[in-house]
Amino acid sequence: MPRPWKRPDLPPGGLDELNRALHELHHRAGWPSSRQIQRALDAKGVPMSHTKVHDTLTKPDLPPKGAVEMITEVLAEAVRGADADTEVERLLDLWQDASDGTLSSSSAAHGEPRAEAPPPALRPPTGGGQGGDEQAYEWGDVPREWRDRAEAGEPDAMISIGLRFGVWGEKDKAETWYRRAVEAGSTRAMDNLGSLLEDRGDLGEAEEWFRRAAEDGHTDAMDNLGSLLEGRGELDEAEGWFRRAVEDGHTDAMNNLGVLLRGQGELDEAEGWFRRAAEDGHLQAMNDLGVLLRGRGRLDEAESWFRNAAGKNGNAHAMYNLGSLLEDRGELGGADVWYRRAAKNGNTQAMYNLAFLLHREGDKDEAETWYRRAAEFGHTAAMYNLGVLLQGRGRPGEAQGWWQRALAATGRRRGR
């Protein structure tokens, strides 16, 4: 069950406007979890932890520009009828206002869309009103039918009420209702509560609820528990839960099991699970199968899976991998096409590879554009090569700045 996130306490100004707009878009997208957003970013080839996704919307600091851009794109793509490019442009304008420390007046003057304020029914009463006002805040816009069903002990209604109370950041109230649904015996609520706690960083209790739901047969919880355990390095138990989930046809678990087995060198079985999930339409599994096949020298079959995921369904990882395969064959025109498509979908390695091809071909203007975009996402090789290009174009000061950023990034990754 999707759930809203709590907004940070911010003073009026540009950062507050940016954060409010992000939460409004998250609302319109149906409140996907940080893990769901992470998976969507991963499909675009953008590496970002689910913790960083969550922090972008819930921390009181200015988030990185690249994180705002890509999270906005993912959320906008989940909103029916929304124009992702327009939403990205709007949020980046707000990011710039927040970065400058001033709230833009031009967007309001020109009638551009602004984030909506929370519905009055979900705000605390401003005066000393009693009775009806207090009850309005207590229940918000929860339908009477839901209240009656919840009071009668129906867990699905409790979950729905928890979600509705959390619309504008009432996460504690949402948690209360999820816990009531758990007490009523809902395994779905256990899994939802586990996801809420995981997003909050309470991994110990999240594991407890995932485990209870998984032991009661909830396949999403089995997969979530497996992922949590794998992240902690407890691979044997993670594998066991993935295997239990795949028995019920859970395609995410099939792919996750394939990834785990691939990491252990069990390539034949990993291929089998990737293939099962891919044949069932799992986009990331199509790409992962292609990667495995390419590594085993079965290039034609790998290309077929990359094309299936990239061409028909738009998986950015597959676009990049197809471009890389074609480049290795010397088919630079085809590589350019697929790198470009992957780069426009946010894949940072594709941005870098495309820039490298363009740089080599002498198109320095566009090469600079793509090096810069990759560098802004933290790609250290792009930072260095951008410096090289800028030095050659007579901009040594700017070049030196990017080299210093590359050196600093490399030092952080080495733990210095």
C-alpha positions, 0 to 999 in steps of 0.5 A: 500500500503506498504511503505519503512521507512527512515534510521537513519543517522549513521556513517560508522561502525557496526551499520550502516551495521546492519541497512542497512541489516535490511532495505534491508531485509524489502525491499525484504519482500515488506515493510510491515508496523510496524503493519503487522510485529507486527501482525506476531510477535503476531502470534508467541507469541512475544509481541512487540508494532508496535512502537518498531518494527518501532524504531528497523529499524529507531532509531540510537541506537543499537536495542535489540538483541531479537528484531533483531532476531524476526523481521528478522525472520518475514521479511525473512519468507515473502521473497520468497526463503529466508532461515529464519535461514540463514538470522537470523544468518547473522543479529545476526552476524551483531548485534554482530559486532555492539555491539562490536563496530567493523565491521566484516571482516570475513563475507566479506572474506567468501563471505557471503551476505551483504546488497546492497547499494541503487540504484545510481538513488536514491542517490543525485548527488555527483558533480555539474552535471546539467540537466540529473543528476538532473532529474535522482535524481528527478525521480529515476527509476520511469517508464515513464508510471507512470509519465505520468499517475500521471500527468494525475491525476491517483491516483494509479500511484501517490501512486506507485510513492510515494512508489518508491521514498521512497524505500531508505528512502525518506519518505517525498517524499512518503508522498507528493505523497500520499497526491497528491493521496488523493487530487485526491480523493483516499480513499486507499491513505487516508488509506495509509497516515494514516498508514504512519502517525501512524507509525511516531507517528502522531496519531492525523492526522492519525486518521483524514485520517483513519476517512475520508477513513472509512466514504467513505466506505474503510473497511481497514480504518474502522478497522485501525480507530477502532484499533487506537481508541481502543488503546486510550480507546475509546471503544464505537466508536471503536466497532462501526467502527469494526461493520461497517467493519464486515458488509463487511466481514472484518475478521481482524475486526471480530477478533478485535471486538471479542477481544473488546467484550471479554474484556467487558464480552460479551462472547457469541457475542465474541465467534460468531465473533471469530468463523466467522473469524476462519471459514474463515481461520483467524489464530489468531481468531482460537486461540482466539476462542480456548482460549475463549472455554477453559475458558468456560470449552469446552476443546475438542472443544478448543483443536480442534481449537488449533490443527487446528491453530497450526498443519495446519498453524503453529500459535505459540500462538496456539502451546503454548495454546495447550501445556498448555492445554495438561500439565493441563491434565497431558499429559506432553509428548504432552505438551513438543512437542507443547511447543518446537514447539512454543518456536522454533517459538519465543513464550517466554512463551513457552520457559519458560514453556518448560524450567520449564518442563525440569528443573523439569525432571532434564535436566539442560543443555537444561533447561538453554538454554530455560530459557536464551532465554526467559530471553533475551526476557525480561521474568522476571520469566525466569530471576529468574529461570535461576538464581536459576538453575545457583546458583545450578550449582555453578555459583553464580555470574551469578545467582546474575546478573539475579536476579538483572535483574529480580528485575529491570524489575519488578520495571520498570513494576510497574512504580518505 
